[in-house]
Amino acid sequence: MEAKENPLVAGKHRKSSPLVITLRTTGGIVAGAAVIGAATVTAQAAIDAAPAGTSVAKPPSAAAAASVGAEPSRKARASHNVPEKLSGDASKSATAPKAATATQAPVKAEPKKPTAEDAIELAKSQVGISENGNGETKFQDWYMTTDRAKETLARDGGDLEGYNDAQWCDMFVSWIGERLGFSHGIGSDAWTVEHAKWFEQQDRWGDEPRPGAIVFFNWGGSENIDDIEHVGMVIKDNGDGTVQTVEGNTSDAVLIKERSADQIVGYGYPDYAE
């Protein structure tokens, strides 16, 4: 989480709440019967009308009603399938009833994944943004509005306003993921240690400086994930033992830096499009 490049300061982070949608659908049964009678002196006849057609609307499938997470989302960018309209037409016929069928739910395409280049360009577009006189940025303000912030507060303790005074390097990385609609692929947190562990749990942790990778630092050269102090994003491997990065909370701003591989604990690899 940090970025004052102070080896004595450690980072902080957080997560998002699931959304549940309950769908109800009703069916109707239409039935009709008519009896027509006529009488004469010698004979009478009775005619029974055939029942009208019936139809019952079926509820949408669980898949159609499922909530798309975020992920964390974004913010939890939660994207939900809206229940499709169910229609049925009970056609009356004197010979054979017809049952109407429910319309098919539209197939919802998965959100488009950004590329590593998309993430890098967005991060670089923020270079120069710095803290105001109170030590606050738009990245902290944004994080405080998210469901993820409530989750990380429950995990780490403290109060919501405390994020305004917290190191914001990881909130910057989380903001990038949210703006790309890709929080589920980059992760969302305010604590660098927990964010790195999330990548490790996703089997997307390693030591190769790929463009767009999330890079975690320890200024003393520790390779222990619990000693992580700062986070940024890789722009490129310089090929000389250094890595070019874009980072938030570095000298109180978003800056492009050249970092020694000796200060890098490891890399988290977002699930970018190829």
N, C-alpha and C positions, 0 to 999 in steps of 0.2 A: 503494500500500500504506500509507501511513501515515495518521496523523491526529493527530499532536501539533500540527498547524498550524504546524510549523516549516519555513520555506522552505528549510532546508538539508538536510532529511531526505527521502530518496526511497523509493519503495515497492518491494515484491517479490511474485512470483507463481509458479503451477505447473499439471499435467494428468493423463489416466487410461488404464490399460492395457487393450487389447482382450482379450476372452475368447473362447476357441475351444472349441467342443463337438464331439467326434467321436462320431458315432452309428453303431452297427453293428446290423445286423438280419440275421437268418438265415431261411432258408426251409427247409422240409422237404418231402420227396417221399415220399408213402406209396404203395406199390404192393403189390398182392397178386395172387397167382395160385393157383388151386386146380385140381387135376386129379382128377376122379372117374372111376373105371373099374369096369366090371362085366363078367364073362365068363360065357358059357353055352357049351353044347356046340356050338351052330350059329352064334352071332353075338356080337359084342361092340361096345360103344359108348364113345366117349370124349367127355367134356364138359369144355370149357375155361371157366374163370370169367373173366368180363370184368374188366379192370383197375379197381381202385378209383380214385376221383377224386383228383386231385392239386392242391395249391395252393402257391404260393410267395409269402411276404409281401414286399411292396415296401418299400424304405427310405423314410422321410419325406422330403418335399421339402426343398431347401436353405432355402427361406423359413421352413419350420416349425422348422428347427434353428438359425436365425440367432440371434445374441445381440443383445439390445437395449442399445445402449451408453449411455453417459454422457458417460454420461456421465457421458460422464461422468457420470451418473448421478448418477448420483447416486453423494459417495462414489461410487464408480462404482455407482450404483444399478443394477446390471446385472440386467435381468430376462430370464430365458431361457425359451424354450419347452421344456417337458419333452417328450421324444419320446412321441408317443401310443402307446398299446398297439396292437399289431398282432395281429389275430386272423384265423384261417382255419379253416374246418371242412371237412375232406375227407369229403364224403358218399359213401358207397358205394352203388352202384346196379348192379343186374344189367343195366341197359340203357344208361344214359348217365352218364358221370362228371360230377360237378359241381365246379367250382373255386370256392373261397371267395375273397372279396375283402377287402383290408385296409380297416379303418375309416378314415374321412376325418379328417384332422387338424382340430381345432377352430380356428375363426378367432379369432385373438387381437386384441382391440381395442387401438388405440394408447393409450398413457398419456394421461390427461386433462390438458390444459394448465391451469395456474392463470391467474387474471386478474391484472391489475396491482394491483387492490384486495387480492387475497389476499396478494401479496408485501408490499405496504405494511403491512397489518395485522400480518403476522408480524414484520416488521422493527420496527414500533412496539412490539410486545409485549416486545421485549428492552431497551427504553429503561430506563436505570438500572443495567444490569449493568456492572460495572467490574472493573478488574484487582485481583487479590489482592496480598498483600504482596510477592510475588515478581515482580509485573508480568505475571502470566499470567491468561488467561481460558479459558472453556470452548471458545471458538472456535478458539484455537490448539491446545488439547488435541484437539479433533475433527479439525482439519486434519492433524495429525501421524499420524492413524490411516488416512488415505486413500491409495489407490493414486496419486492425483493428486500428493500430496506427494512421493512417490518420483520421479515424472516431473519435477517442477519442480526437485527437487534435482539430478537428472541434467542438467537444462538450465542451472541457475544456480550449482551448486556448493554447498558447505557441508555441514552434517550435519543430521539430522532434529531433534535437540534444539535446534538453533538457532532453530527456529520459535517456541519459547517466549519468546525474547528479541526476536523480530522485530515490526515494526509489523503490526498485525492488522486494519486497516480492510478490506482485501480478503478476508481470511479470514472476516470477518463477512458480507460480501456472498455469498461462496461457500457459507457455512453456510445462508443463506436459500434459495439454489437447491437445496441438498441436501435440506433439510427439506420443500420443496415437491415433491420428486421431479422437479426441473426443472433440474438442473445443465447438461444439454445445451442449454437455452434461455437460461440466464443466464451460463454459463461458470463455471469453477472455477480459481482461481489465488491466489497470495499476492503477486504483483508487479503493481502497478497498470498499469505501462506495457504489459506483455505482455497483460494482460486487455483493455485498451483496443484493442490491435492485433488481438486475437481478434475483437472486435466489428467492427472495420474490415474484416477478412478475410471476415466473414459478410455484408458489405454492410448492416450494421445500426448504422451510426455517423452521427451528425449533430449539429446545434446547436439542436434544439428541446427544451425542458424538459418532456417528457411525464411524467405520473404513472407511477411504477414504473420509469422509466428509471434506468440506472446512470450516475451523474454523476462525472466525473473533474476534479480541480482542479490548478491551479498557483497558488500564493499570489502570485507575481510578475506574473501576468497573461499568461504565455506561452501561445500557442495551439499549440505544438509537442507532439505526442503523446509524444515522448521526454522531455519535461520534467514529466510528470504526477507529482504528489506525494501525492495523497490521493484517496479514492473514497467514495461514499455512494450513497443511493437517493433519487430525487425523490419528494416527497409531493405537491407542487403548485407551479405557477408563480404567484407572487404578483401578477404583472402590473405590477410597478413596478420592474423591473430586478433583482429578487431572487427566489430560489427557496427554498422550504422543503424541507429534506432530513432524512433520518434516517441517521446515520453511526456506525460503530464507530471506536474508537481516537481519539476526540475528547475531550481532557482526560481520557484514560485510561478512557473509558466509552462507552456507546452513548447518544447524545443526539440531540435534534431541534434543528436549526440553521436560521438564515436566512442564505443565502449570496448574495453579489453575483455577477451574471452575469460581471463582469469577471475573476473568479477561476476561471471554468469553461473548461476546454480543449474539452470536448465530452461527448456522451452516447452510451451504448450502449443499444440497444433490445432487451430480451429478447423472445422470440417468444411473447408471452402470448396466451391465448384472447381473442377479441373480446368 
